[in-house]
Amino acid sequence: MFASLHTAHRVTDRLQTTTHAGMLGHLMQNLRQAAALRHQRHTLAELDDATLADIGLTRDQALAEAARPLWDVPATWRR
């Protein structure tokens, strides 16, 4: 019985560690994506008018995109 309880605790501990590691990994991935999005939007706001025209955006459209909050992303980005 001791071996069974000991084994059960080890398996449970491993599952909890894996779950916590998975949650931490998911959180870190979300933080990296948020930082990348913030950088992209900031860069978009800094583009000159000629570059914006090349990609088919107006200054107002670029500034509106840059002003969006981090959680406001296209639905295709969400899981």
GROMACS elastic network, one bead per residue, 0.5 to 0.9 nm:
[ bonds ]
;  ai    aj funct       b0    kb
    1     4     6  0.51049   500
    1     5     6  0.62351   500
    1     6     6  0.84738   500
    2     5     6  0.52442   500
    2     6     6  0.59551   500
    2     7     6  0.84176   500
    3     6     6  0.50291   500
    3     7     6  0.59163   500
    3     8     6  0.83975   500
    4     7     6  0.51151   500
    4     8     6  0.60012   500
    4     9     6  0.85866   500
    5     9     6  0.61570   500
    5    10     6  0.86082   500
    6     9     6  0.52206   500
    6    10     6  0.62762   500
    6    11     6  0.87322   500
    7    10     6  0.50716   500
    7    11     6  0.61713   500
    7    12     6  0.85232   500
    8    11     6  0.52027   500
    8    12     6  0.60808   500
    8    13     6  0.85044   500
    9    12     6  0.50277   500
    9    13     6  0.59430   500
    9    14     6  0.84626   500
   10    13     6  0.50629   500
   10    14     6  0.60911   500
   10    15     6  0.85992   500
   11    14     6  0.50741   500
   11    15     6  0.61805   500
   11    16     6  0.86419   500
   12    15     6  0.51022   500
   12    16     6  0.61879   500
   12    17     6  0.85722   500
   13    16     6  0.51257   500
   13    17     6  0.61055   500
   13    18     6  0.85232   500
   14    17     6  0.50452   500
   14    18     6  0.60201   500
   14    19     6  0.84744   500
   15    18     6  0.50207   500
   15    19     6  0.60296   500
   15    20     6  0.85409   500
   16    19     6  0.50123   500
   16    20     6  0.61002   500
   16    21     6  0.84409   500
   17    20     6  0.50901   500
   17    21     6  0.59428   500
   17    22     6  0.83727   500
   18    22     6  0.59166   500
   18    23     6  0.84605   500
   19    22     6  0.50176   500
   19    23     6  0.61072   500
   19    24     6  0.85186   500
   20    23     6  0.50407   500
   20    24     6  0.60418   500
   20    25     6  0.84454   500
   21    24     6  0.50233   500
   21    25     6  0.59741   500
   21    26     6  0.85010   500
   22    25     6  0.50141   500
   22    26     6  0.60971   500
   22    27     6  0.85339   500
   23    26     6  0.50748   500
   23    27     6  0.61239   500
   23    28     6  0.85783   500
   24    27     6  0.50211   500
   24    28     6  0.60944   500
   24    29     6  0.85424   500
   25    28     6  0.50860   500
   25    29     6  0.61334   500
   25    30     6  0.86205   500
   26    29     6  0.50743   500
   26    30     6  0.62140   500
   26    31     6  0.86612   500
   27    30     6  0.50958   500
   27    31     6  0.62159   500
   27    32     6  0.86827   500
   28    31     6  0.50414   500
   28    32     6  0.61879   500
   28    33     6  0.86015   500
   29    32     6  0.51292   500
   29    33     6  0.61814   500
   29    34     6  0.85843   500
   30    33     6  0.50770   500
   30    34     6  0.60769   500
   30    35     6  0.85804   500
   31    34     6  0.50347   500
   31    35     6  0.61341   500
   31    36     6  0.85758   500
   32    35     6  0.51261   500
   32    36     6  0.61603   500
   32    37     6  0.85779   500
   33    36     6  0.50648   500
   33    37     6  0.60725   500
   33    38     6  0.85311   500
   34    37     6  0.50614   500
   34    38     6  0.60811   500
   34    39     6  0.85688   500
   34    70     6  0.62965   500
   34    71     6  0.81350   500
   35    38     6  0.50837   500
   35    39     6  0.61784   500
   35    40     6  0.86330   500
   35    70     6  0.87752   500
   36    39     6  0.50800   500
   36    40     6  0.61347   500
   36    41     6  0.86345   500
   37    40     6  0.50591   500
   37    41     6  0.61320   500
   37    42     6  0.84734   500
   37    70     6  0.71916   500
   37    73     6  0.89166   500
   38    41     6  0.52854   500
   38    42     6  0.61040   500
   38    43     6  0.85619   500
   38    66     6  0.80890   500
   38    69     6  0.88329   500
   38    70     6  0.68866   500
   39    42     6  0.51020   500
   39    43     6  0.60539   500
   39    44     6  0.85372   500
   40    43     6  0.50814   500
   40    44     6  0.60999   500
   40    45     6  0.86902   500
   40    66     6  0.82820   500
   41    45     6  0.63010   500
   41    46     6  0.87612   500
   41    62     6  0.81788   500
   41    63     6  0.85545   500
   41    65     6  0.67146   500
   41    67     6  0.78820   500
   41    68     6  0.84732   500
   42    45     6  0.51933   500
   42    46     6  0.64581   500
   42    66     6  0.60221   500
   42    67     6  0.88301   500
   43    46     6  0.50879   500
   43    47     6  0.65418   500
   43    66     6  0.84558   500
   44    47     6  0.54508   500
   44    48     6  0.89766   500
   44    52     6  0.82626   500
   44    62     6  0.61381   500
   44    63     6  0.78042   500
   44    65     6  0.81529   500
   44    66     6  0.67787   500
   45    48     6  0.84320   500
   45    59     6  0.79214   500
   45    62     6  0.56692   500
   45    63     6  0.54905   500
   45    64     6  0.87753   500
   45    65     6  0.81148   500
   45    66     6  0.58724   500
   45    67     6  0.88221   500
   46    62     6  0.88801   500
   46    63     6  0.89758   500
   47    50     6  0.82019   500
   47    51     6  0.62116   500
   47    52     6  0.63795   500
   47    59     6  0.86870   500
   47    62     6  0.85335   500
   48    51     6  0.54783   500
   48    52     6  0.62916   500
   48    53     6  0.87160   500
   48    59     6  0.83257   500
   49    52     6  0.50227   500
   49    53     6  0.60670   500
   49    54     6  0.86038   500
   49    57     6  0.86911   500
   49    58     6  0.73839   500
   49    59     6  0.65407   500
   50    53     6  0.50592   500
   50    54     6  0.62741   500
   50    55     6  0.89359   500
   51    55     6  0.65707   500
   51    56     6  0.86797   500
   51    57     6  0.87103   500
   52    55     6  0.52852   500
   52    56     6  0.61567   500
   52    57     6  0.50861   500
   52    58     6  0.61912   500
   52    59     6  0.69745   500
   52    62     6  0.77502   500
   53    57     6  0.55441   500
   53    58     6  0.65049   500
   53    59     6  0.86472   500
   54    57     6  0.76688   500
   57    60     6  0.81129   500
   57    61     6  0.60380   500
   57    62     6  0.64972   500
   58    61     6  0.51760   500
   58    62     6  0.63045   500
   58    63     6  0.86634   500
   59    62     6  0.51514   500
   59    63     6  0.61608   500
   59    64     6  0.85352   500
   60    63     6  0.51571   500
   60    64     6  0.60214   500
   60    65     6  0.85882   500
   61    64     6  0.50577   500
   61    65     6  0.61900   500
   61    66     6  0.85875   500
   62    65     6  0.51732   500
   62    66     6  0.61431   500
   62    67     6  0.86362   500
   63    67     6  0.60884   500
   63    68     6  0.88382   500
   64    67     6  0.51698   500
   64    68     6  0.66368   500
   65    68     6  0.54856   500
   66    69     6  0.82940   500
   68    71     6  0.82492   500
   68    72     6  0.62524   500
   68    73     6  0.84692   500
   69    72     6  0.53962   500
   69    73     6  0.83339   500
   70    73     6  0.70672   500
   72    75     6  0.89155   500
   73    76     6  0.82468   500
   73    77     6  0.66138   500
   73    78     6  0.76858   500
   74    77     6  0.55766   500
   74    78     6  0.72911   500
   75    78     6  0.53931   500
   75    79     6  0.83411   500
   76    79     6  0.76618   500
